[in-house]
């Protein structure tokens, strides 16, 4: 397991620094940082502030992923999951939440709303060619493998 340092800067005095909830957790929980509760209606989308900025080292990204409990119990998830926080972003961390549920969902200050996974980034070099190598699947698209 690789360890790196991420610097966090509180932008709001009540912001909670992300933390792993167990020794083998892959993600750190992100907490809402709100002055007042925020209600997300069914089918609505809201950007929830976390109250901090961070510096992710070059060569890494932050992947913002849904919390399984919010998704399975309330239908609240992240519409662009996983969202990416690039290593050169220094603004406030925000989480876009979408309420797929049938009832309004209220986000309160300090609530765990997402997970942050820190992952290495591989940069690709793009090369335009006239032909691609052939494979058994070929150009078969969605569902072409039978699953």
BANU-820431 format. One record per atom (N, C-alpha, C): residue in one letter; chain; atom name; x, y, z. Coordinates in Angstrom, 2 decimals. Example, Ala and Ser with C-alpha at 12.3 -4.5 7.8 and 13.67 -1.06 7.14 Angstrom:
// BANU-820431
+--------+--------+-------+---------+---------+---------+
! residu ! chaine ! atome !       u !       v !       w !
+--------+--------+-------+---------+---------+---------+
!      A !      A !     N !   13.19 !   -5.69 !    7.80 !
!      A !      A !    CA !   12.30 !   -4.50 !    7.80 !
!      A !      A !     C !   13.20 !   -3.30 !    7.80 !
!      S !      A !     N !   12.85 !   -2.25 !    7.08 !
!      S !      A !    CA !   13.67 !   -1.06 !    7.14 !
!      S !      A !     C !   12.90 !    0.03 !    7.87 !
+--------+--------+-------+---------+---------+---------+
//
This chain:
// BANU-820431
+--------+--------+-------+---------+---------+---------+
! residu ! chaine ! atome !       u !       v !       w !
+--------+--------+-------+---------+---------+---------+
!      X !      A !     N !    0.85 !   -1.18 !    0.00 !
!      X !      A !    CA !    0.00 !    0.00 !    0.00 !
!      X !      A !     C !    0.90 !    1.24 !    0.00 !
!      X !      A !     N !    0.64 !    2.10 !   -0.95 !
!      X !      A !    CA !    1.43 !    3.33 !   -1.10 !
!      X !      A !     C !    0.82 !    4.44 !   -0.23 !
!      X !      A !     N !    1.67 !    5.26 !    0.38 !
!      X !      A !    CA !    1.21 !    6.39 !    1.18 !
!      X !      A !     C !    1.73 !    7.68 !    0.58 !
!      X !      A !     N !    0.86 !    8.68 !    0.49 !
!      X !      A !    CA !    1.26 !   10.01 !    0.05 !
!      X !      A !     C !    0.65 !   11.02 !    1.02 !
!      X !      A !     N !    1.12 !   12.24 !    0.95 !
!      X !      A !    CA !    0.57 !   13.30 !    1.80 !
!      X !      A !     C !   -0.30 !   14.22 !    0.96 !
!      X !      A !     N !   -1.47 !   14.54 !    1.50 !
!      X !      A !    CA !   -2.36 !   15.52 !    0.89 !
!      X !      A !     C !   -2.52 !   16.65 !    1.89 !
!      X !      A !     N !   -2.32 !   17.87 !    1.43 !
!      X !      A !    CA !   -2.48 !   19.02 !    2.31 !
!      X !      A !     C !   -3.91 !   19.53 !    2.23 !
!      X !      A !     N !   -4.50 !   19.81 !    3.39 !
!      X !      A !    CA !   -5.86 !   20.32 !    3.48 !
!      X !      A !     C !   -5.84 !   21.69 !    4.13 !
!      X !      A !     N !   -6.63 !   22.60 !    3.59 !
!      X !      A !    CA !   -6.77 !   23.94 !    4.15 !
!      X !      A !     C !   -8.24 !   24.16 !    4.45 !
!      X !      A !     N !   -8.55 !   24.42 !    5.72 !
!      X !      A !    CA !   -9.93 !   24.73 !    6.08 !
!      X !      A !     C !  -10.31 !   26.10 !    5.53 !
!      X !      A !     N !  -11.42 !   26.16 !    4.81 !
!      X !      A !    CA !  -11.97 !   27.42 !    4.31 !
!      X !      A !     C !  -13.11 !   27.89 !    5.21 !
!      X !      A !     N !  -13.60 !   26.99 !    6.02 !
!      X !      A !    CA !  -14.68 !   27.26 !    6.98 !
!      X !      A !     C !  -14.22 !   26.68 !    8.32 !
!      X !      A !     N !  -14.37 !   27.40 !    9.41 !
!      X !      A !    CA !  -13.85 !   26.90 !   10.69 !
!      X !      A !     C !  -14.46 !   25.58 !   11.15 !
!      X !      A !     N !  -15.66 !   25.25 !   10.68 !
!      X !      A !    CA !  -16.31 !   24.02 !   11.11 !
!      X !      A !     C !  -16.10 !   22.87 !   10.13 !
!      X !      A !     N !  -15.24 !   23.05 !    9.13 !
!      X !      A !    CA !  -15.00 !   22.00 !    8.14 !
!      X !      A !     C !  -14.31 !   20.81 !    8.80 !
!      X !      A !     N !  -14.71 !   19.62 !    8.40 !
!      X !      A !    CA !  -14.09 !   18.40 !    8.91 !
!      X !      A !     C !  -13.11 !   17.87 !    7.88 !
!      X !      A !     N !  -11.94 !   17.53 !    8.34 !
!      X !      A !    CA !  -10.91 !   16.97 !    7.46 !
!      X !      A !     C !  -11.33 !   15.55 !    7.11 !
!      X !      A !     N !  -11.23 !   15.15 !    5.83 !
!      X !      A !    CA !  -11.58 !   13.78 !    5.45 !
!      X !      A !     C !  -10.79 !   12.77 !    6.26 !
!      X !      A !     N !  -11.41 !   11.63 !    6.52 !
!      X !      A !    CA !  -10.76 !   10.60 !    7.32 !
!      X !      A !     C !  -11.20 !    9.21 !    6.89 !
!      X !      A !     N !  -10.28 !    8.26 !    7.00 !
!      X !      A !    CA !  -10.60 !    6.86 !    6.77 !
!      X !      A !     C !  -11.35 !    6.36 !    8.00 !
!      X !      A !     N !  -12.38 !    5.55 !    7.80 !
!      X !      A !    CA !  -13.18 !    5.05 !    8.92 !
!      X !      A !     C !  -12.71 !    3.70 !    9.44 !
!      X !      A !     N !  -11.79 !    3.05 !    8.72 !
!      X !      A !    CA !  -11.19 !    1.80 !    9.20 !
!      X !      A !     C !   -9.78 !    1.69 !    8.64 !
!      X !      A !     N !   -9.00 !    0.79 !    9.19 !
!      X !      A !    CA !   -7.60 !    0.62 !    8.77 !
!      X !      A !     C !   -7.46 !    0.22 !    7.31 !
!      X !      A !     N !   -8.44 !   -0.48 !    6.75 !
!      X !      A !    CA !   -8.33 !   -0.95 !    5.38 !
!      X !      A !     C !   -9.32 !   -0.27 !    4.44 !
!      X !      A !     N !   -9.93 !    0.81 !    4.88 !
!      X !      A !    CA !  -10.86 !    1.53 !    4.01 !
!      X !      A !     C !  -10.12 !    2.11 !    2.81 !
!      X !      A !     N !  -10.71 !    1.99 !    1.64 !
!      X !      A !    CA !  -10.11 !    2.53 !    0.42 !
!      X !      A !     C !  -10.33 !    4.03 !    0.31 !
!      X !      A !     N !  -11.43 !    4.52 !    0.87 !
!      X !      A !    CA !  -11.77 !    5.93 !    0.73 !
!      X !      A !     C !  -11.91 !    6.64 !    2.05 !
!      X !      A !     N !  -11.66 !    7.95 !    1.98 !
!      X !      A !    CA !  -11.88 !    8.83 !    3.13 !
!      X !      A !     C !  -13.27 !    9.43 !    2.99 !
!      X !      A !     N !  -13.98 !    9.53 !    4.09 !
!      X !      A !    CA !  -15.31 !   10.15 !    4.04 !
!      X !      A !     C !  -15.20 !   11.66 !    3.91 !
!      X !      A !     N !  -16.05 !   12.22 !    3.06 !
!      X !      A !    CA !  -16.19 !   13.66 !    2.90 !
!      X !      A !     C !  -17.45 !   14.09 !    3.64 !
!      X !      A !     N !  -17.35 !   15.20 !    4.37 !
!      X !      A !    CA !  -18.46 !   15.69 !    5.19 !
!      X !      A !     C !  -19.01 !   17.00 !    4.63 !
!      X !      A !     N !  -20.31 !   17.16 !    4.74 !
!      X !      A !    CA !  -20.94 !   18.42 !    4.34 !
!      X !      A !     C !  -20.52 !   19.51 !    5.31 !
!      X !      A !     N !  -20.29 !   20.70 !    4.79 !
!      X !      A !    CA !  -19.97 !   21.86 !    5.63 !
!      X !      A !     C !  -21.01 !   22.93 !    5.32 !
!      X !      A !     N !  -22.03 !   23.00 !    6.16 !
!      X !      A !    CA !  -23.18 !   23.86 !    5.90 !
!      X !      A !     C !  -23.49 !   24.75 !    7.09 !
!      X !      A !     N !  -23.93 !   25.97 !    6.79 !
!      X !      A !    CA !  -24.40 !   26.87 !    7.85 !
!      X !      A !     C !  -25.83 !   26.55 !    8.24 !
!      X !      A !     N !  -26.58 !   25.92 !    7.33 !
!      X !      A !    CA !  -27.97 !   25.53 !    7.58 !
!      X !      A !     C !  -28.24 !   24.25 !    6.79 !
!      X !      A !     N !  -29.17 !   23.41 !    7.24 !
!      X !      A !    CA !  -29.49 !   22.20 !    6.48 !
!      X !      A !     C !  -29.91 !   22.52 !    5.05 !
!      X !      A !     N !  -29.64 !   21.59 !    4.14 !
!      X !      A !    CA !  -29.96 !   21.73 !    2.72 !
!      X !      A !     C !  -30.85 !   20.57 !    2.33 !
!      X !      A !     N !  -32.01 !   20.85 !    1.75 !
!      X !      A !    CA !  -32.91 !   19.79 !    1.33 !
!      X !      A !     C !  -32.86 !   19.64 !   -0.19 !
!      X !      A !     N !  -32.70 !   18.38 !   -0.62 !
!      X !      A !    CA !  -32.64 !   18.06 !   -2.05 !
!      X !      A !     C !  -33.93 !   17.32 !   -2.38 !
!      X !      A !     N !  -34.73 !   17.91 !   -3.22 !
!      X !      A !    CA !  -36.00 !   17.29 !   -3.60 !
!      X !      A !     C !  -35.80 !   16.10 !   -4.52 !
!      X !      A !     N !  -36.83 !   15.26 !   -4.65 !
!      X !      A !    CA !  -36.75 !   14.13 !   -5.58 !
!      X !      A !     C !  -36.42 !   14.61 !   -7.00 !
!      X !      A !     N !  -35.43 !   14.00 !   -7.60 !
!      X !      A !    CA !  -35.01 !   14.37 !   -8.95 !
!      X !      A !     C !  -34.13 !   15.60 !   -9.02 !
!      X !      A !     N !  -33.86 !   16.23 !   -7.88 !
!      X !      A !    CA !  -33.06 !   17.45 !   -7.86 !
!      X !      A !     C !  -31.58 !   17.15 !   -7.61 !
!      X !      A !     N !  -30.78 !   18.12 !   -8.01 !
!      X !      A !    CA !  -29.33 !   18.05 !   -7.89 !
!      X !      A !     C !  -28.87 !   19.24 !   -7.05 !
!      X !      A !     N !  -27.90 !   19.01 !   -6.19 !
!      X !      A !    CA !  -27.35 !   20.10 !   -5.37 !
!      X !      A !     C !  -25.84 !   19.93 !   -5.24 !
!      X !      A !     N !  -25.14 !   21.05 !   -5.20 !
!      X !      A !    CA !  -23.71 !   21.03 !   -4.91 !
!      X !      A !     C !  -23.53 !   21.31 !   -3.44 !
!      X !      A !     N !  -22.92 !   20.38 !   -2.74 !
!      X !      A !    CA !  -22.75 !   20.47 !   -1.29 !
!      X !      A !     C !  -21.30 !   20.81 !   -0.99 !
!      X !      A !     N !  -21.05 !   21.93 !   -0.31 !
!      X !      A !    CA !  -19.67 !   22.30 !    0.03 !
!      X !      A !     C !  -19.10 !   21.44 !    1.14 !
!      X !      A !     N !  -17.78 !   21.23 !    1.09 !
!      X !      A !    CA !  -17.09 !   20.48 !    2.13 !
!      X !      A !     C !  -16.29 !   21.40 !    3.06 !
!      X !      A !     N !  -16.12 !   22.67 !    2.68 !
!      X !      A !    CA !  -15.49 !   23.64 !    3.57 !
!      X !      A !     C !  -13.97 !   23.61 !    3.59 !
!      X !      A !     N !  -13.34 !   22.90 !    2.65 !
!      X !      A !    CA !  -11.88 !   22.87 !    2.61 !
!      X !      A !     C !  -11.40 !   22.85 !    1.17 !
!      X !      A !     N !  -10.15 !   23.20 !    1.00 !
!      X !      A !    CA !   -9.43 !   23.03 !   -0.26 !
!      X !      A !     C !   -8.28 !   22.09 !    0.03 !
!      X !      A !     N !   -7.71 !   21.51 !   -1.01 !
!      X !      A !    CA !   -6.62 !   20.56 !   -0.79 !
!      X !      A !     C !   -5.63 !   20.61 !   -1.93 !
!      X !      A !     N !   -4.46 !   20.07 !   -1.67 !
!      X !      A !    CA !   -3.41 !   19.95 !   -2.68 !
!      X !      A !     C !   -3.09 !   18.47 !   -2.83 !
!      X !      A !     N !   -3.59 !   17.90 !   -3.92 !
!      X !      A !    CA !   -3.29 !   16.50 !   -4.25 !
!      X !      A !     C !   -1.98 !   16.51 !   -5.04 !
!      X !      A !     N !   -1.04 !   15.65 !   -4.70 !
!      X !      A !    CA !    0.25 !   15.66 !   -5.39 !
!      X !      A !     C !    0.13 !   15.38 !   -6.89 !
!      X !      A !     N !    1.06 !   15.97 !   -7.66 !
!      X !      A !    CA !    1.14 !   15.71 !   -9.09 !
!      X !      A !     C !    1.24 !   14.20 !   -9.32 !
!      X !      A !     N !    0.54 !   13.71 !  -10.31 !
!      X !      A !    CA !    0.57 !   12.27 !  -10.61 !
!      X !      A !     C !   -0.54 !   11.50 !   -9.93 !
!      X !      A !     N !   -1.41 !   12.22 !   -9.19 !
!      X !      A !    CA !   -2.53 !   11.58 !   -8.51 !
!      X !      A !     C !   -3.80 !   12.38 !   -8.78 !
!      X !      A !     N !   -4.94 !   11.77 !   -8.51 !
!      X !      A !    CA !   -6.23 !   12.43 !   -8.59 !
!      X !      A !     C !   -7.05 !   12.03 !   -7.38 !
!      X !      A !     N !   -8.07 !   12.83 !   -7.09 !
!      X !      A !    CA !   -9.05 !   12.46 !   -6.09 !
!      X !      A !     C !  -10.31 !   12.00 !   -6.81 !
!      X !      A !     N !  -10.76 !   10.80 !   -6.54 !
!      X !      A !    CA !  -12.00 !   10.29 !   -7.12 !
!      X !      A !     C !  -13.09 !   10.42 !   -6.07 !
!      X !      A !     N !  -14.13 !   11.18 !   -6.40 !
!      X !      A !    CA !  -15.25 !   11.37 !   -5.48 !
!      X !      A !     C !  -16.32 !   10.36 !   -5.85 !
!      X !      A !     N !  -16.64 !    9.49 !   -4.90 !
!      X !      A !    CA !  -17.57 !    8.39 !   -5.15 !
!      X !      A !     C !  -18.74 !    8.44 !   -4.16 !
!      X !      A !     N !  -19.87 !    7.86 !   -4.56 !
!      X !      A !    CA !  -21.03 !    7.83 !   -3.66 !
!      X !      A !     C !  -20.76 !    6.99 !   -2.42 !
!      X !      A !     N !  -21.49 !    7.29 !   -1.37 !
!      X !      A !    CA !  -21.51 !    6.42 !   -0.18 !
!      X !      A !     C !  -22.62 !    5.41 !   -0.39 !
!      X !      A !     N !  -22.30 !    4.15 !   -0.22 !
!      X !      A !    CA !  -23.27 !    3.09 !   -0.50 !
!      X !      A !     C !  -24.52 !    3.21 !    0.38 !
!      X !      A !     N !  -24.37 !    3.66 !    1.61 !
!      X !      A !    CA !  -25.52 !    3.79 !    2.50 !
!      X !      A !     C !  -26.51 !    4.83 !    2.02 !
!      X !      A !     N !  -26.02 !    5.98 !    1.55 !
!      X !      A !    CA !  -26.92 !    7.01 !    1.04 !
!      X !      A !     C !  -27.64 !    6.52 !   -0.22 !
!      X !      A !     N !  -26.92 !    5.81 !   -1.07 !
!      X !      A !    CA !  -27.52 !    5.33 !   -2.31 !
!      X !      A !     C !  -28.56 !    4.25 !   -2.05 !
!      X !      A !     N !  -28.22 !    3.27 !   -1.20 !
!      X !      A !    CA !  -29.13 !    2.15 !   -0.99 !
!      X !      A !     C !  -30.31 !    2.48 !   -0.09 !
!      X !      A !     N !  -30.14 !    3.38 !    0.85 !
!      X !      A !    CA !  -31.23 !    3.72 !    1.78 !
!      X !      A !     C !  -32.11 !    4.86 !    1.28 !
!      X !      A !     N !  -31.51 !    5.84 !    0.58 !
!      X !      A !    CA !  -32.25 !    7.05 !    0.22 !
!      X !      A !     C !  -32.28 !    7.36 !   -1.27 !
!      X !      A !     N !  -31.50 !    6.63 !   -2.07 !
!      X !      A !    CA !  -31.44 !    6.92 !   -3.50 !
!      X !      A !     C !  -30.62 !    8.15 !   -3.82 !
!      X !      A !     N !  -29.75 !    8.56 !   -2.91 !
!      X !      A !    CA !  -28.92 !    9.75 !   -3.11 !
!      X !      A !     C !  -27.54 !    9.30 !   -3.56 !
!      X !      A !     N !  -27.10 !    9.83 !   -4.70 !
!      X !      A !    CA !  -25.85 !    9.41 !   -5.29 !
!      X !      A !     C !  -25.14 !   10.59 !   -5.96 !
!      X !      A !     N !  -24.06 !   10.30 !   -6.62 !
!      X !      A !    CA !  -23.29 !   11.32 !   -7.33 !
!      X !      A !     C !  -23.53 !   11.13 !   -8.82 !
!      X !      A !     N !  -24.01 !   12.15 !   -9.53 !
!      X !      A !    CA !  -24.40 !   11.96 !  -10.93 !
!      X !      A !     C !  -23.23 !   11.69 !  -11.87 !
!      X !      A !     N !  -22.04 !   12.14 !  -11.57 !
!      X !      A !    CA !  -20.90 !   11.93 !  -12.45 !
!      X !      A !     C !  -19.88 !   10.99 !  -11.83 !
!      X !      A !     N !  -20.37 !   10.01 !  -11.08 !
!      X !      A !    CA !  -19.49 !    9.13 !  -10.32 !
!      X !      A !     C !  -18.62 !    8.26 !  -11.22 !
!      X !      A !     N !  -17.33 !    8.16 !  -10.95 !
!      X !      A !    CA !  -16.67 !    8.99 !   -9.95 !
!      X !      A !     C !  -16.32 !   10.37 !  -10.52 !
!      X !      A !     N !  -16.51 !   11.37 !   -9.70 !
!      X !      A !    CA !  -16.05 !   12.71 !  -10.06 !
!      X !      A !     C !  -14.55 !   12.78 !   -9.84 !
!      X !      A !     N !  -13.89 !   13.63 !  -10.57 !
!      X !      A !    CA !  -12.43 !   13.75 !  -10.46 !
!      X !      A !     C !  -12.04 !   15.10 !   -9.91 !
!      X !      A !     N !  -11.13 !   15.10 !   -8.95 !
!      X !      A !    CA !  -10.49 !   16.32 !   -8.47 !
!      X !      A !     C !   -9.04 !   16.24 !   -8.95 !
!      X !      A !     N !   -8.68 !   17.13 !   -9.86 !
!      X !      A !    CA !   -7.34 !   17.13 !  -10.43 !
!      X !      A !     C !   -6.31 !   17.67 !   -9.44 !
!      X !      A !     N !   -5.05 !   17.28 !   -9.66 !
!      X !      A !    CA !   -3.99 !   17.68 !   -8.74 !
!      X !      A !     C !   -3.70 !   19.17 !   -8.77 !
!      X !      A !     N !   -4.13 !   19.88 !   -9.82 !
!      X !      A !    CA !   -3.87 !   21.32 !   -9.87 !
!      X !      A !     C !   -5.07 !   22.16 !   -9.40 !
!      X !      A !     N !   -6.14 !   21.54 !   -8.91 !
!      X !      A !    CA !   -7.30 !   22.28 !   -8.42 !
!      X !      A !     C !   -7.07 !   22.69 !   -6.97 !
!      X !      A !     N !   -7.31 !   23.95 !   -6.66 !
!      X !      A !    CA !   -7.11 !   24.46 !   -5.31 !
!      X !      A !     C !   -8.35 !   25.14 !   -4.74 !
!      X !      A !     N !   -9.49 !   24.99 !   -5.40 !
!      X !      A !    CA !  -10.73 !   25.57 !   -4.90 !
!      X !      A !     C !  -11.39 !   24.68 !   -3.87 !
!      X !      A !     N !  -12.53 !   25.11 !   -3.38 !
!      X !      A !    CA !  -13.25 !   24.35 !   -2.36 !
!      X !      A !     C !  -13.74 !   23.02 !   -2.92 !
!      X !      A !     N !  -13.56 !   21.97 !   -2.15 !
!      X !      A !    CA !  -14.10 !   20.66 !   -2.52 !
!      X !      A !     C !  -15.62 !   20.71 !   -2.39 !
!      X !      A !     N !  -16.30 !   20.29 !   -3.44 !
!      X !      A !    CA !  -17.77 !   20.25 !   -3.46 !
!      X !      A !     C !  -18.18 !   18.87 !   -3.95 !
!      X !      A !     N !  -19.36 !   18.44 !   -3.50 !
!      X !      A !    CA !  -19.89 !   17.15 !   -3.94 !
!      X !      A !     C !  -21.25 !   17.40 !   -4.58 !
!      X !      A !     N !  -21.42 !   16.98 !   -5.82 !
!      X !      A !    CA !  -22.72 !   17.06 !   -6.48 !
!      X !      A !     C !  -23.53 !   15.85 !   -6.04 !
!      X !      A !     N !  -24.68 !   16.08 !   -5.43 !
!      X !      A !    CA !  -25.56 !   15.00 !   -5.01 !
!      X !      A !     C !  -26.85 !   15.05 !   -5.80 !
!      X !      A !     N !  -27.31 !   13.88 !   -6.24 !
!      X !      A !    CA !  -28.56 !   13.75 !   -6.98 !
!      X !      A !     C !  -29.49 !   12.85 !   -6.18 !
!      X !      A !     N !  -30.70 !   13.33 !   -5.97 !
!      X !      A !    CA !  -31.70 !   12.57 !   -5.22 !
!      X !      A !     C !  -32.56 !   11.78 !   -6.21 !
!      X !      A !     N !  -32.28 !   10.49 !   -6.33 !
!      X !      A !    CA !  -33.09 !    9.59 !   -7.15 !
!      X !      A !     C !  -34.27 !    9.04 !   -6.35 !
!      X !      A !     N !  -34.34 !    9.37 !   -5.07 !
!      X !      A !    CA !  -35.39 !    8.85 !   -4.21 !
!      X !      A !     C !  -36.74 !    9.50 !   -4.50 !
!      X !      A !     N !  -37.74 !    9.05 !   -3.75 !
!      X !      A !    CA !  -39.11 !    9.56 !   -3.94 !
!      X !      A !     C !  -39.49 !   10.62 !   -2.93 !
!      X !      A !     N !  -38.61 !   10.85 !   -1.96 !
!      X !      A !    CA !  -38.90 !   11.85 !   -0.93 !
!      X !      A !     C !  -37.73 !   12.82 !   -0.82 !
!      X !      A !     N !  -37.97 !   14.02 !   -0.31 !
!      X !      A !    CA !  -36.87 !   14.97 !   -0.11 !
!      X !      A !     C !  -35.82 !   14.39 !    0.83 !
!      X !      A !     N !  -34.57 !   14.76 !    0.60 !
!      X !      A !    CA !  -33.46 !   14.31 !    1.43 !
!      X !      A !     C !  -32.78 !   15.54 !    2.00 !
!      X !      A !     N !  -32.59 !   15.56 !    3.30 !
!      X !      A !    CA !  -31.96 !   16.71 !    3.96 !
!      X !      A !     C !  -30.52 !   16.40 !    4.32 !
!      X !      A !     N !  -29.62 !   17.26 !    3.87 !
!      X !      A !    CA !  -28.20 !   17.17 !    4.19 !
!      X !      A !     C !  -27.94 !   18.14 !    5.33 !
!      X !      A !     N !  -27.32 !   17.65 !    6.39 !
!      X !      A !    CA !  -27.01 !   18.48 !    7.54 !
!      X !      A !     C !  -25.50 !   18.63 !    7.68 !
!      X !      A !     N !  -25.11 !   19.68 !    8.37 !
!      X !      A !    CA !  -23.68 !   19.93 !    8.60 !
!      X !      A !     C !  -23.04 !   18.71 !    9.26 !
!      X !      A !     N !  -21.88 !   18.31 !    8.74 !
!      X !      A !    CA !  -21.13 !   17.20 !    9.31 !
!      X !      A !     C !  -21.52 !   15.84 !    8.76 !
!      X !      A !     N !  -22.60 !   15.76 !    7.99 !
!      X !      A !    CA !  -23.05 !   14.48 !    7.44 !
!      X !      A !     C !  -22.01 !   13.96 !    6.45 !
!      X !      A !     N !  -21.75 !   12.66 !    6.51 !
!      X !      A !    CA !  -20.85 !   12.02 !    5.55 !
!      X !      A !     C !  -21.61 !   11.87 !    4.24 !
!      X !      A !     N !  -21.12 !   12.53 !    3.17 !
!      X !      A !    CA !  -21.88 !   12.59 !    1.93 !
!      X !      A !     C !  -21.22 !   11.88 !    0.75 !
!      X !      A !     N !  -19.95 !   11.56 !    0.83 !
!      X !      A !    CA !  -19.23 !   10.92 !   -0.28 !
!      X !      A !     C !  -17.93 !   10.35 !    0.24 !
!      X !      A !     N !  -17.24 !    9.65 !   -0.65 !
!      X !      A !    CA !  -15.92 !    9.13 !   -0.33 !
!      X !      A !     C !  -14.90 !    9.72 !   -1.29 !
!      X !      A !     N !  -13.70 !    9.91 !   -0.80 !
!      X !      A !    CA !  -12.59 !   10.39 !   -1.61 !
!      X !      A !     C !  -11.56 !    9.28 !   -1.71 !
!      X !      A !     N !  -11.32 !    8.82 !   -2.93 !
!      X !      A !    CA !  -10.30 !    7.81 !   -3.20 !
!      X !      A !     C !   -9.14 !    8.54 !   -3.88 !
!      X !      A !     N !   -7.93 !    8.36 !   -3.40 !
!      X !      A !    CA !   -6.76 !    8.95 !   -4.03 !
!      X !      A !     C !   -6.13 !    7.87 !   -4.89 !
!      X !      A !     N !   -5.95 !    8.19 !   -6.19 !
!      X !      A !    CA !   -5.47 !    7.18 !   -7.13 !
!      X !      A !     C !   -4.39 !    7.77 !   -8.05 !
!      X !      A !     N !   -3.45 !    6.92 !   -8.48 !
!      X !      A !    CA !   -2.44 !    7.39 !   -9.42 !
!      X !      A !     C !   -3.07 !    7.65 !  -10.79 !
!      X !      A !     N !   -2.45 !    8.56 !  -11.53 !
!      X !      A !    CA !   -2.92 !    8.91 !  -12.86 !
!      X !      A !     C !   -1.86 !    8.49 !  -13.88 !
!      X !      A !     N !   -2.29 !    7.86 !  -14.93 !
!      X !      A !    CA !   -1.40 !    7.50 !  -16.04 !
!      X !      A !     C !   -1.78 !    8.38 !  -17.21 !
!      X !      A !     N !   -0.82 !    9.09 !  -17.78 !
!      X !      A !    CA !   -1.06 !    9.95 !  -18.94 !
!      X !      A !     C !   -0.77 !    9.15 !  -20.20 !
!      X !      A !     N !   -1.67 !    9.23 !  -21.17 !
!      X !      A !    CA !   -1.52 !    8.51 !  -22.44 !
!      X !      A !     C !   -1.02 !    9.45 !  -23.53 !
!      X !      A !     N !   -0.26 !    8.90 !  -24.44 !
!      X !      A !    CA !    0.12 !    9.61 !  -25.65 !
!      X !      A !     C !   -0.82 !    9.14 !  -26.75 !
!      X !      A !     N !   -1.46 !   10.07 !  -27.43 !
!      X !      A !    CA !   -2.41 !    9.72 !  -28.48 !
!      X !      A !     C !   -1.68 !    9.71 !  -29.81 !
!      X !      A !     N !   -1.86 !    8.64 !  -30.57 !
!      X !      A !    CA !   -1.24 !    8.51 !  -31.88 !
!      X !      A !     C !   -2.32 !    8.13 !  -32.88 !
!      X !      A !     N !   -2.49 !    8.91 !  -33.91 !
!      X !      A !    CA !   -3.48 !    8.63 !  -34.95 !
!      X !      A !     C !   -2.88 !    7.64 !  -35.93 !
!      X !      A !     N !   -3.66 !    6.57 !  -36.23 !
!      X !      A !    CA !   -3.21 !    5.53 !  -37.16 !
!      X !      A !     C !   -4.28 !    5.29 !  -38.22 !
!      X !      A !     N !   -3.91 !    4.60 !  -39.28 !
!      X !      A !    CA !   -4.88 !    4.27 !  -40.33 !
!      X !      A !     C !   -5.67 !    3.02 !  -39.99 !
!      X !      A !     N !   -5.08 !    2.08 !  -39.25 !
!      X !      A !    CA !   -5.75 !    0.83 !  -38.90 !
!      X !      A !     C !   -5.42 !    0.45 !  -37.46 !
!      X !      A !     N !   -6.36 !   -0.28 !  -36.84 !
!      X !      A !    CA !   -6.16 !   -0.81 !  -35.50 !
!      X !      A !     C !   -5.98 !   -2.31 !  -35.58 !
!      X !      A !     N !   -5.30 !   -2.88 !  -34.59 !
!      X !      A !    CA !   -5.16 !   -4.33 !  -34.58 !
!      X !      A !     C !   -6.54 !   -4.96 !  -34.40 !
!      X !      A !     N !   -6.72 !   -6.17 !  -34.92 !
!      X !      A !    CA !   -8.02 !   -6.82 !  -34.82 !
!      X !      A !     C !   -8.09 !   -7.65 !  -33.54 !
!      X !      A !     N !   -9.32 !   -7.81 !  -33.05 !
!      X !      A !    CA !   -9.59 !   -8.62 !  -31.86 !
!      X !      A !     C !  -10.80 !   -9.49 !  -32.14 !
!      X !      A !     N !  -11.03 !  -10.48 !  -31.30 !
!      X !      A !    CA !  -12.19 !  -11.35 !  -31.46 !
!      X !      A !     C !  -13.49 !  -10.55 !  -31.37 !
!      X !      A !     N !  -13.55 !   -9.60 !  -30.48 !
!      X !      A !    CA !  -14.76 !   -8.80 !  -30.30 !
!      X !      A !     C !  -14.95 !   -7.81 !  -31.45 !
!      X !      A !     N !  -13.88 !   -7.26 !  -31.93 !
!      X !      A !    CA !  -13.96 !   -6.31 !  -33.03 !
!      X !      A !     C !  -14.71 !   -5.05 !  -32.63 !
!      X !      A !     N !  -15.67 !   -4.63 !  -33.45 !
!      X !      A !    CA !  -16.40 !   -3.39 !  -33.18 !
!      X !      A !     C !  -17.71 !   -3.62 !  -32.45 !
!      X !      A !     N !  -17.88 !   -4.82 !  -31.88 !
!      X !      A !    CA !  -19.11 !   -5.11 !  -31.14 !
!      X !      A !     C !  -19.26 !   -4.17 !  -29.96 !
!      X !      A !     N !  -20.39 !   -3.52 !  -29.86 !
!      X !      A !    CA !  -20.61 !   -2.51 !  -28.82 !
!      X !      A !     C !  -21.37 !   -3.05 !  -27.62 !
!      X !      A !     N !  -22.23 !   -2.21 !  -27.07 !
!      X !      A !    CA !  -22.98 !   -2.53 !  -25.85 !
!      X !      A !     C !  -23.66 !   -3.90 !  -25.96 !
!      X !      A !     N !  -23.38 !   -4.76 !  -25.00 !
!      X !      A !    CA !  -24.02 !   -6.06 !  -24.93 !
!      X !      A !     C !  -23.48 !   -7.09 !  -25.92 !
!      X !      A !     N !  -22.46 !   -6.76 !  -26.65 !
!      X !      A !    CA !  -21.98 !   -7.67 !  -27.69 !
!      X !      A !     C !  -21.25 !   -8.90 !  -27.12 !
!      X !      A !     N !  -20.88 !   -8.85 !  -25.85 !
!      X !      A !    CA !  -20.19 !  -10.02 !  -25.27 !
!      X !      A !     C !  -21.18 !  -10.99 !  -24.62 !
!      X !      A !     N !  -22.47 !  -10.67 !  -24.73 !
!      X !      A !    CA !  -23.49 !  -11.57 !  -24.21 !
!      X !      A !     C !  -23.87 !  -11.32 !  -22.76 !
!      X !      A !     N !  -23.38 !  -10.27 !  -22.16 !
!      X !      A !    CA !  -23.69 !   -9.98 !  -20.76 !
!      X !      A !     C !  -24.46 !   -8.70 !  -20.64 !
+--------+--------+-------+---------+---------+---------+
//
